[in-house]
Amino acid sequence: MLPSLIGVICILVIPYINVIFYAFINVWNRKFVGFDNFKRVILNDSFQLAAYNSLKFIVTCIPILLVLSLIIAVYLHEHVAAITNTFKSIFLFPLSIPVVSIVLLWRLLFDDQGFLNGIFNTFSIKGVDWINSKYSFGILVFSYLWKNLGYSIVLWLAGLSTIPKQIYEAARVDGAGDKECFCYITLPNLRSTLFVTMVISIINSFKIFREAYLLAGDYPNKSIYMLQHLFNNWFRDLDIEKMSAGATLLSIILLVPIVALYKCWNTKE
Amino acid sequence: MKNKVILFILCLLAGIAAYPVVFLIVGSFMNSDMLYSYLSPVLIDGEGYASWGLFPWNFSLKSYIELLVDAPSFFVMFWNSIKIVMVILVGQMIIAIPAAWGLAKYTFPLKKVIYFVYIVLMLMPFQVLMLPEYLVFDRISLVDSHLSVILPCIFSTFPIFIMQHLFSKIPNEVIEAAKLESANDFQVFIYIGLPLGKQGIISALVLGFLEYWNLIEQPLAFLKDKTLWPMSLFLPNISIEEIGIAFVTSIIAFVPCGLVFVFGRGYLEQGITVVTKKE
C-alpha cells in the first residue's frame, strides 16, 4: 500500500493541488489575482469554441450510444448464450484495434475521393470532403460509436443479468406483455446501470482526441476543435495560468458526476 | 419475422464492427500495382473515386519486406512501444497489487479518503493531469525521457480499482483460517491473495495493455524527441510510395492487441463490468 500511496501523492496529488493554487495567482510575480485567470479562460474565444464542441460531442454521442447498445443488449440477453457470446466478442473487437491502425481506414474512407464518396457517387449523390469540413464531427461521432458500442453492450448485459427471472415470470402470469415487462421491470431495474454506463461513456469520450489528432492534427476543422486540442496547444505554449485555471475548471465540472458515481458504488440496495 | 429483421441489423452492425481489420489485412497483402489502381484517386488526386477489392488477388509480401528492410525508424518506434508498455505493466503490478490488497483487506485511518482520491484520479482525463505531471517532471528534469510517460502510468489507480474489487470478494474466513495455521500477513498475501485474485490481476493487465499500446496524449505532450515516440504516433503519409507501408504498420500495430484480445476476452469483459458492481 505504502509505495503506491507515496507515488500517487508525489506525482499526482501534490502537483494537482499546486496547479489549483496556480489557477489563482499570476505566475510571474506570484501575486494573488483571485478569479482573473478563470475570467480570462472563460472569455477566451478558443475556449468557448472548444467547450461548445466537447459538449456537443457528448450530447450527440452519449444518447445514441446508450439507446443503441441497450436495444442490442436486451435482444442478446433474451437469446441463447452461444449467440450472445459471439456477438459480444464481435462488438468488443473494435476495442482491440489500435487507433493508429484504424485511422488509415478512416482516411481512405472519408477522403474527398475516398470510398464513401465513391459509394455516394454511384447513387448520384454529391459527396463532401469529410475530414476537412464541418462533417469531420460526424466522423468522430461514428468512430466513437464504433469503438464503444461493445463496451456499453457489455455493461448493459451485466446490469440485465442481475434482474431475477422470477419477476418476469410473475408479471407474465399477471398478463403483462413484452412492452409492459420492458417498461415496468427492465428499465427501472437498470437505473443504476444507466448511470454508471453514462458516466463511463462521458469519461471515455475524452479519448476521442486520439482519433481527432491522428486524423487532423493540432489545428483541425473548427467543428472538431475540442477541449483536448485547446489544452494541448496551451501546453505547447506553456501557458501555465490558463492551463491551471482550465484544468481546475474542468476538474470541478467532472467532479460532479464522479462524486455521484462514487456515491452510487457505496450505497447498498 | 420481427426477430429476423433485428438479427439482420445485428449482423450488419457486427460486420461494420469487424470489417476494418479484414480491410487492413487485405490491403497489407496487396502488391503496389493493385493498391495503386484501387487507391489512385486518393493518392495522387486522380480522377474518380477510390475503390476496393474483397481479396488480394495479386498476393504479395512486398510491403512487409519493404517495411522490415527499409524502415529503420519503424523499428525504433516498435521497440519504444514494447518498452513503454512492458515497463508500465510490470511496474503497475509491483505497485498496484499490494495496494489493492491493502485496500481490500485491511482497515487503516483515512482509508475512505484515500479510496475516494484514487477514484477521482482514475476518472480524470489526461488533460486535467497533464500540467501537474509536467511540472513535476520538469523539476526533476525527466521531460523528454520515456520515464515521463511511464511513471504516471505506473502509479495509475485504475488497476488498483479493478484488483481490489476482486480481492475483496475473497472471504475473510479463508484468511482467518490461514492465520490460525500460523501464517503471517505476507504468507496470506502470497498464498491466498495472489492465487484467488488472479482473475483481477489478469483483467487489469489486459485492459492496461490495450490502453498503453494506444498512448497518444502522453508521448505527444512529454516527448519532444521524435525518436522516443511509440508506434501509436506513427503516421506514414498516404502517398504512392508509402501506402503499402501504411497498411503493414497498421497490421503490425494491431497484431499484439489482437492476440491479447483473443486470449484475454473473458478477462477484458470482467474488467469492464467491474464498474457496475457495488461494494
Interface residues (C-beta under 8 A of the other chain):
Chain A: M1 P3 S4 L5 G7 V8 C10 I11 L12 V13 P15 Y16 N18 V19 I72 Y75 F87 K88 S89 I90 F91 L92 F93 P94 L95 S96 I97 P98 V99 V100 S101 I102 V103 L104 L105 R107 L108 D111 D112 Q113 G114 F115 N117 G118 N121 W146 L149 G150 Y151 V154 L155 A158 G159 S192 T193 V196 T197 V199 I200 I203 F206 K207 F209 R210 Y213 L214 L227 Q228 F231 N232 F235 I240 M243 S244 A247 L250 S251 L254 L255 I258 L261 Y262 C264 W265 N266 T267 K268 E269
Chain B: I6 L10 L13 A14 I16 A17 A18 P20 V21 F23 L24 L39 P41 V42 D45 G46 G48 Y49 A50 S51 W52 I94 I95 A96 P98 A99 W101 G102 L103 Y106 F108 I114 F116 V117 Y118 I119 V120 L121 L123 M124 P125 F126 Q127 V128 L129 M130 L131 P132 E133 Y134 L135 V136 L151 P152 I154 F155 T157 I160 L210 W213 N214 I216 E217 L220 A221 M231 S232 L233 F234 L235 I238 A246 F247 T249 S250 I251 A253 F254 C257 G258 V260 F261 R265 L268 E269 I272 T273 V275 T276 K278 E279
